[in-house]
Amino acid sequence: TDNMLINCAAYQDGRKLAEIDIDAISDYVSKPECFVWVALKDPTPDEIDLMGEEFGLHELALEDARKGHQRPKIEEYGDSLFAVLHMVELDDDGEFKVGELNVFVGPNYVLSIRNHTEQDFR
C-alpha cells in the first residue's frame, strides 16, 4: 500500500496540519474547517475502494477509476466532481505513452489517482 501513496495530508486555514494515516482521512474530511489532499499512483482496486470508503465517493465514479481507460470527462455527483484526464509523455524510446489522471474533488478534499504515467505535479 505504501508504494501507491504519494501524499496524504490535512490542512487548516491554508496551513499543513500533518501527514495523516489513510484510516484518518474520514475523520479530517468530516471537519468542514479542514482540507485533505491525497495523491495516489497506480493503486490496486482494493486501495481505490478504501479511498471510496474514507472519502464517501460515489460508486459509479469509483467504478470508472477502478476500470481505467476512460474517455476524458467531468461528472458531478452531488457536492463532488469526478474528472478523467489523459496525460501524454515520451517514454525512454521516444514513443508517446498515454496515462490517465482521475481526480475526485469535494468541498474540502482532492483525491488524485495517476495511472500508467511517470509525470508528477512539480
Number of C-alpha atoms within 10 A of each C-alpha: 9 7 9 15 16 13 16 18 19 24 18 15 9 9 10 13 14 12 14 16 10 14 11 13 22 15 11 21 21 13 12 10 11 20 24 27 19 21 17 23 19 16 19 12 14 11 16 19 19 15 20 15 15 18 21 13 21 17 13 11 20 19 13 15 26 17 9 16 14 14 12 12 11 13 12 13 13 8 8 16 18 24 18 23 16 18 16 13 15 12 12 7 6 8 9 11 13 15 18 22 21 25 20 24 17 20 13 18 20 18 19 21 21 23 21 14 19 13 12 9 3 3
